[in-house]
Amino acid sequence: MLPFRFQLLDGLPVSDQLVKSVQRAVLTGELGVGEKFPSVRVLAQALKISPTTAHKAVLELRDAGFLASRPGAGMVVTKPAGATRDQLIDQLSPACRDLIRQASLLGLSAGETLEALRRNLEQP
């Protein structure tokens, strides 16, 4: 079992989806700094993806500062010095898509959806 949530979606490269899932898990605290990260082999087996795809995602996460190689420990979770505003906003995208889908099913306009969001922001 992986220490983060991952849901495969059609139409998007698997490595990009994996990178976004891990980034979200780190930025939200689902994955803790210093926590051991699964090996490429474990990722590939657990997600039923190619080891090459898993390796590509791990390298991208390392280069972005979300993972670091530790001698004797393998890859561990790190947090980039400062998450950019765009990275943080990207973490809201799935929830925003869900809200838009629900609003559409209810027949709400964009303005009505924003009003519902405003009302909920004002609640404690």
N, CA and C atoms as a LAMMPS dump frame, in Angstrom:
ITEM: TIMESTEP
0
ITEM: NUMBER OF ATOMS
372
ITEM: BOX BOUNDS ff ff ff
-5.0000000000000000e+02 5.0000000000000000e+02
-5.0000000000000000e+02 5.0000000000000000e+02
-5.0000000000000000e+02 5.0000000000000000e+02
ITEM: ATOMS id mol type element x y z
1 1 1 N 0.842 -1.193 0
2 1 2 C 0 0 0
3 1 3 C 0.883 1.251 0
4 2 1 N 0.505 2.207 -0.803
5 2 2 C 1.277 3.438 -0.914
6 2 3 C 0.874 4.424 0.177
7 3 1 N 1.815 5.262 0.611
8 3 2 C 1.515 6.223 1.675
9 3 3 C 0.839 7.508 1.194
10 4 1 N 0.281 7.48 0
11 4 2 C -0.428 8.64 -0.537
12 4 3 C -1.524 8.137 -1.465
13 5 1 N -2.504 9.016 -1.716
14 5 2 C -3.61 8.648 -2.6
15 5 3 C -3.231 8.894 -4.047
16 6 1 N -3.65 7.968 -4.895
17 6 2 C -3.398 8.11 -6.323
18 6 3 C -4.561 7.504 -7.076
19 7 1 N -5.139 8.279 -7.978
20 7 2 C -6.235 7.787 -8.81
21 7 3 C -5.86 8.057 -10.253
22 8 1 N -5.773 7.01 -11.034
23 8 2 C -5.4 7.12 -12.434
24 8 3 C -6.569 7.671 -13.245
25 9 1 N -6.306 8.736 -14
26 9 2 C -7.316 9.368 -14.842
27 9 3 C -6.936 9.217 -16.305
28 10 1 N -7.921 9.036 -17.151
29 10 2 C -7.68 8.931 -18.584
30 10 3 C -7.276 10.281 -19.165
31 11 1 N -6.455 10.233 -20.185
32 11 2 C -6.137 11.436 -20.939
33 11 3 C -4.962 12.242 -20.429
34 12 1 N -4.387 11.865 -19.285
35 12 2 C -3.238 12.59 -18.745
36 12 3 C -2.074 11.621 -18.592
37 13 1 N -0.846 12.05 -18.886
38 13 2 C 0.293 11.15 -18.715
39 13 3 C 0.38 10.643 -17.268
40 14 1 N 0.616 9.352 -17.124
41 14 2 C 0.652 8.729 -15.8
42 14 3 C 1.741 9.356 -14.943
43 15 1 N 2.904 9.624 -15.521
44 15 2 C 3.99 10.201 -14.714
45 15 3 C 3.598 11.575 -14.18
46 16 1 N 2.904 12.379 -14.986
47 16 2 C 2.444 13.696 -14.525
48 16 3 C 1.433 13.552 -13.395
49 17 1 N 0.537 12.58 -13.527
50 17 2 C -0.454 12.344 -12.476
51 17 3 C 0.22 11.917 -11.175
52 18 1 N 1.233 11.068 -11.29
53 18 2 C 1.956 10.608 -10.108
54 18 3 C 2.678 11.768 -9.441
55 19 1 N 3.327 12.597 -10.224
56 19 2 C 4.022 13.769 -9.687
57 19 3 C 3.039 14.677 -8.945
58 20 1 N 1.913 14.977 -9.563
59 20 2 C 0.914 15.858 -8.934
60 20 3 C 0.374 15.244 -7.639
61 21 1 N 0.143 13.939 -7.637
62 21 2 C -0.377 13.272 -6.439
63 21 3 C 0.611 13.364 -5.287
64 22 1 N 1.884 13.149 -5.58
65 22 2 C 2.903 13.213 -4.53
66 22 3 C 3.077 14.654 -4.059
67 23 1 N 3.101 15.592 -4.98
68 23 2 C 3.221 17.001 -4.583
69 23 3 C 2.064 17.394 -3.67
70 24 1 N 0.856 17.004 -4.031
71 24 2 C -0.319 17.32 -3.21
72 24 3 C -0.17 16.684 -1.827
73 25 1 N 0.271 15.433 -1.786
74 25 2 C 0.425 14.726 -0.51
75 25 3 C 1.461 15.415 0.378
76 26 1 N 2.537 15.92 -0.212
77 26 2 C 3.567 16.612 0.571
78 26 3 C 3.054 17.967 1.046
79 27 1 N 2.444 18.736 0.134
80 27 2 C 1.988 20.085 0.482
81 27 3 C 0.849 20.076 1.499
82 28 1 N 0.062 19.002 1.525
83 28 2 C -1.053 18.925 2.477
84 28 3 C -0.679 18.182 3.756
85 29 1 N 0.536 17.626 3.809
86 29 2 C 0.967 16.919 5.007
87 29 3 C 0.609 15.444 5.037
88 30 1 N -0.021 14.94 3.992
89 30 2 C -0.344 13.518 3.914
90 30 3 C 0.95 12.689 3.919
91 31 1 N 1.977 13.207 3.256
92 31 2 C 3.317 12.624 3.304
93 31 3 C 4.18 13.552 4.143
94 32 1 N 4.782 13.019 5.178
95 32 2 C 5.585 13.85 6.07
96 32 3 C 7.03 13.961 5.627
97 33 1 N 7.621 15.108 5.897
98 33 2 C 9.024 15.337 5.589
99 33 3 C 9.864 14.312 6.361
100 34 1 N 10.81 13.691 5.662
101 34 2 C 11.674 12.684 6.259
102 34 3 C 11.146 11.265 6.125
103 35 1 N 9.891 11.144 5.728
104 35 2 C 9.277 9.828 5.557
105 35 3 C 9.923 9.108 4.364
106 36 1 N 10.156 7.813 4.521
107 36 2 C 10.741 7.019 3.437
108 36 3 C 9.735 6.93 2.292
109 37 1 N 10.227 7.152 1.075
110 37 2 C 9.377 7.096 -0.107
111 37 3 C 9.559 5.742 -0.774
112 38 1 N 8.477 5.165 -1.306
113 38 2 C 8.58 3.848 -1.947
114 38 3 C 9.583 3.847 -3.105
115 39 1 N 10.221 2.703 -3.298
116 39 2 C 11.165 2.554 -4.405
117 39 3 C 10.42 2.569 -5.736
118 40 1 N 11.168 2.758 -6.806
119 40 2 C 10.593 2.74 -8.148
120 40 3 C 9.889 1.402 -8.39
121 41 1 N 10.511 0.319 -7.975
122 41 2 C 9.934 -1.013 -8.169
123 41 3 C 8.604 -1.133 -7.434
124 42 1 N 8.567 -0.68 -6.181
125 42 2 C 7.326 -0.751 -5.388
126 42 3 C 6.242 0.121 -6.019
127 43 1 N 6.606 1.335 -6.445
128 43 2 C 5.638 2.224 -7.102
129 43 3 C 5.061 1.565 -8.353
130 44 1 N 5.952 1.025 -9.182
131 44 2 C 5.512 0.413 -10.437
132 44 3 C 4.57 -0.761 -10.169
133 45 1 N 4.918 -1.594 -9.197
134 45 2 C 4.068 -2.751 -8.894
135 45 3 C 2.733 -2.319 -8.296
136 46 1 N 2.767 -1.401 -7.344
137 46 2 C 1.539 -0.974 -6.659
138 46 3 C 0.573 -0.273 -7.606
139 47 1 N 1.116 0.507 -8.525
140 47 2 C 0.266 1.284 -9.432
141 47 3 C 0.043 0.585 -10.766
142 48 1 N 0.728 -0.553 -10.946
143 48 2 C 0.622 -1.311 -12.203
144 48 3 C 1.005 -0.437 -13.397
145 49 1 N 2.181 0.212 -13.236
146 49 2 C 2.713 1.059 -14.295
147 49 3 C 4.119 0.584 -14.635
148 50 1 N 4.651 1.093 -15.687
149 50 2 C 6.004 0.757 -16.114
150 50 3 C 7.027 1.315 -15.122
151 51 1 N 8.092 0.554 -14.823
152 51 2 C 9.154 1.091 -13.972
153 51 3 C 9.777 2.359 -14.572
154 52 1 N 9.811 2.436 -15.89
155 52 2 C 10.347 3.636 -16.545
156 52 3 C 9.488 4.857 -16.209
157 53 1 N 8.176 4.684 -16.218
158 53 2 C 7.255 5.774 -15.874
159 53 3 C 7.429 6.179 -14.418
160 54 1 N 7.532 5.195 -13.541
161 54 2 C 7.724 5.477 -12.108
162 54 3 C 9.053 6.191 -11.89
163 55 1 N 10.096 5.73 -12.578
164 55 2 C 11.425 6.349 -12.436
165 55 3 C 11.403 7.8 -12.909
166 56 1 N 10.726 8.052 -14.019
167 56 2 C 10.618 9.421 -14.555
168 56 3 C 9.962 10.339 -13.517
169 57 1 N 8.889 9.864 -12.896
170 57 2 C 8.188 10.676 -11.895
171 57 3 C 9.077 10.93 -10.675
172 58 1 N 9.778 9.902 -10.219
173 58 2 C 10.656 10.052 -9.049
174 58 3 C 11.754 11.082 -9.339
175 59 1 N 12.349 11.01 -10.521
176 59 2 C 13.387 11.986 -10.873
177 59 3 C 12.828 13.405 -10.922
178 60 1 N 11.637 13.55 -11.474
179 60 2 C 11.016 14.874 -11.533
180 60 3 C 10.721 15.409 -10.127
181 61 1 N 10.24 14.533 -9.25
182 61 2 C 9.973 14.936 -7.869
183 61 3 C 11.265 15.306 -7.139
184 62 1 N 12.325 14.553 -7.402
185 62 2 C 13.619 14.873 -6.793
186 62 3 C 14.116 16.229 -7.288
187 63 1 N 14.043 16.439 -8.595
188 63 2 C 14.518 17.695 -9.179
189 63 3 C 13.709 18.895 -8.693
190 64 1 N 12.429 18.662 -8.371
191 64 2 C 11.561 19.744 -7.89
192 64 3 C 11.683 19.965 -6.383
193 65 1 N 12.466 19.116 -5.704
194 65 2 C 12.68 19.31 -4.273
195 65 3 C 11.698 18.589 -3.373
196 66 1 N 10.898 17.678 -3.928
197 66 2 C 9.928 16.943 -3.123
198 66 3 C 10.491 15.625 -2.59
199 67 1 N 11.582 15.15 -3.178
200 67 2 C 12.251 13.932 -2.724
201 67 3 C 13.753 14.186 -2.703
202 68 1 N 14.427 13.457 -1.818
203 68 2 C 15.887 13.53 -1.767
204 68 3 C 16.419 12.126 -1.529
205 69 1 N 17.585 11.86 -2.095
206 69 2 C 18.229 10.562 -1.913
207 69 3 C 19.059 10.613 -0.639
208 70 1 N 18.861 9.635 0.237
209 70 2 C 19.609 9.536 1.483
210 70 3 C 20.373 8.213 1.479
211 71 1 N 21.701 8.268 1.644
212 71 2 C 22.49 7.034 1.651
213 71 3 C 21.952 6.036 2.677
214 72 1 N 21.724 4.833 2.237
215 72 2 C 21.247 3.781 3.118
216 72 3 C 19.749 3.791 3.366
217 73 1 N 19.077 4.865 2.99
218 73 2 C 17.633 4.97 3.237
219 73 3 C 16.833 5.032 1.94
220 74 1 N 17.477 5.295 0.826
221 74 2 C 16.769 5.469 -0.437
222 74 3 C 16.202 6.874 -0.531
223 75 1 N 15.06 6.986 -1.144
224 75 2 C 14.419 8.294 -1.299
225 75 3 C 13.575 8.618 -0.072
226 76 1 N 13.669 9.871 0.361
227 76 2 C 12.837 10.341 1.463
228 76 3 C 12.119 11.604 1.023
229 77 1 N 11.008 11.875 1.678
230 77 2 C 10.191 13.041 1.36
231 77 3 C 10.859 14.297 1.9
232 78 1 N 10.9 15.306 1.074
233 78 2 C 11.377 16.634 1.486
234 78 3 C 10.332 17.639 1.028
235 79 1 N 10.437 18.832 1.535
236 79 2 C 9.495 19.874 1.116
237 79 3 C 10.308 21.001 0.521
238 80 1 N 9.952 21.432 -0.674
239 80 2 C 10.691 22.546 -1.268
240 80 3 C 10.676 23.751 -0.328
241 81 1 N 11.724 24.532 -0.399
242 81 2 C 11.871 25.677 0.499
243 81 3 C 10.603 26.512 0.585
244 82 1 N 10.009 26.802 -0.523
245 82 2 C 8.767 27.566 -0.513
246 82 3 C 7.879 27.118 -1.653
247 83 1 N 6.745 26.588 -1.314
248 83 2 C 5.813 26.176 -2.356
249 83 3 C 5.308 27.431 -3.052
250 84 1 N 5.291 27.396 -4.372
251 84 2 C 4.823 28.559 -5.109
252 84 3 C 3.305 28.658 -5.013
253 85 1 N 2.831 29.82 -5.255
254 85 2 C 1.385 30.046 -5.232
255 85 3 C 0.687 29.138 -6.245
256 86 1 N 1.299 28.997 -7.435
257 86 2 C 0.716 28.13 -8.461
258 86 3 C 0.652 26.68 -7.997
259 87 1 N 1.676 26.19 -7.29
260 87 2 C 1.657 24.818 -6.779
261 87 3 C 0.518 24.641 -5.78
262 88 1 N 0.333 25.624 -4.922
263 88 2 C -0.739 25.529 -3.932
264 88 3 C -2.11 25.592 -4.595
265 89 1 N -2.269 26.464 -5.568
266 89 2 C -3.537 26.575 -6.283
267 89 3 C -3.828 25.286 -7.046
268 90 1 N -2.786 24.686 -7.629
269 90 2 C -2.97 23.421 -8.352
270 90 3 C -3.562 22.344 -7.454
271 91 1 N -3.29 22.409 -6.162
272 91 2 C -3.804 21.394 -5.241
273 91 3 C -5.319 21.488 -5.098
274 92 1 N -5.886 22.644 -5.416
275 92 2 C -7.34 22.826 -5.338
276 92 3 C -8.073 22.39 -6.603
277 93 1 N -7.335 22.146 -7.674
278 93 2 C -7.973 21.838 -8.954
279 93 3 C -8.957 20.679 -8.902
280 94 1 N -8.62 19.531 -8.292
281 94 2 C -9.61 18.441 -8.259
282 94 3 C -10.892 18.843 -7.524
283 95 1 N -10.76 19.54 -6.41
284 95 2 C -11.941 19.969 -5.658
285 95 3 C -12.749 20.983 -6.467
286 96 1 N -12.065 21.858 -7.193
287 96 2 C -12.763 22.84 -8.033
288 96 3 C -13.537 22.152 -9.146
289 97 1 N -12.912 21.159 -9.767
290 97 2 C -13.611 20.427 -10.834
291 97 3 C -14.851 19.726 -10.277
292 98 1 N -14.729 19.156 -9.075
293 98 2 C -15.883 18.506 -8.446
294 98 3 C -16.991 19.522 -8.164
295 99 1 N -16.628 20.692 -7.652
296 99 2 C -17.609 21.733 -7.368
297 99 3 C -18.31 22.182 -8.65
298 100 1 N -17.55 22.389 -9.692
299 100 2 C -18.125 22.82 -10.977
300 100 3 C -19.071 21.756 -11.52
301 101 1 N -18.667 20.498 -11.427
302 101 2 C -19.51 19.394 -11.902
303 101 3 C -20.824 19.344 -11.111
304 102 1 N -20.746 19.469 -9.784
305 102 2 C -21.941 19.445 -8.937
306 102 3 C -22.847 20.634 -9.231
307 103 1 N -22.249 21.811 -9.383
308 103 2 C -23.032 23.01 -9.679
309 103 3 C -23.754 22.865 -11.017
310 104 1 N -23.077 22.294 -11.979
311 104 2 C -23.678 22.076 -13.294
312 104 3 C -24.871 21.127 -13.192
313 105 1 N -24.702 20.05 -12.412
314 105 2 C -25.803 19.102 -12.229
315 105 3 C -27.009 19.756 -11.556
316 106 1 N -26.735 20.739 -10.694
317 106 2 C -27.816 21.449 -10.009
318 106 3 C -28.38 22.598 -10.833
319 107 1 N -27.748 22.873 -11.967
320 107 2 C -28.23 23.951 -12.827
321 107 3 C -27.838 25.333 -12.336
322 108 1 N -26.777 25.418 -11.534
323 108 2 C -26.338 26.713 -11.009
324 108 3 C -25.398 27.407 -11.994
325 109 1 N -25.513 28.712 -12.073
326 109 2 C -24.628 29.503 -12.925
327 109 3 C -23.281 29.679 -12.211
328 110 1 N -22.327 30.235 -12.929
329 110 2 C -21.016 30.512 -12.332
330 110 3 C -21.162 31.489 -11.159
331 111 1 N -21.992 32.505 -11.332
332 111 2 C -22.21 33.484 -10.259
333 111 3 C -22.847 32.855 -9.034
334 112 1 N -23.805 31.971 -9.25
335 112 2 C -24.462 31.285 -8.13
336 112 3 C -23.49 30.33 -7.427
337 113 1 N -22.625 29.712 -8.202
338 113 2 C -21.618 28.815 -7.62
339 113 3 C -20.634 29.606 -6.772
340 114 1 N -20.218 30.766 -7.282
341 114 2 C -19.313 31.625 -6.502
342 114 3 C -19.995 32.123 -5.228
343 115 1 N -21.28 32.421 -5.312
344 115 2 C -22.03 32.856 -4.124
345 115 3 C -22.064 31.739 -3.087
346 116 1 N -22.274 30.523 -3.511
347 116 2 C -22.27 29.376 -2.588
348 116 3 C -20.897 29.233 -1.935
349 117 1 N -19.855 29.434 -2.708
350 117 2 C -18.491 29.358 -2.169
351 117 3 C -18.26 30.475 -1.157
352 118 1 N -18.684 31.699 -1.489
353 118 2 C -18.546 32.829 -0.559
354 118 3 C -19.265 32.564 0.763
355 119 1 N -20.476 32.055 0.67
356 119 2 C -21.251 31.753 1.893
357 119 3 C -20.523 30.749 2.766
358 120 1 N -19.946 29.741 2.143
359 120 2 C -19.239 28.718 2.906
360 120 3 C -17.928 29.224 3.48
361 121 1 N -17.306 30.165 2.817
362 121 2 C -16.065 30.755 3.349
363 121 3 C -16.361 31.584 4.598
364 122 1 N -17.547 32.163 4.662
365 122 2 C -17.901 33.002 5.794
366 122 3 C -18.31 32.204 7.025
367 123 1 N -18.598 30.919 6.857
368 123 2 C -18.994 30.073 7.985
369 123 3 C -17.756 29.65 8.76
370 124 1 N -17.894 29.566 10.103
371 124 2 C -16.733 29.164 10.908
372 124 3 C -16.347 27.71 10.676
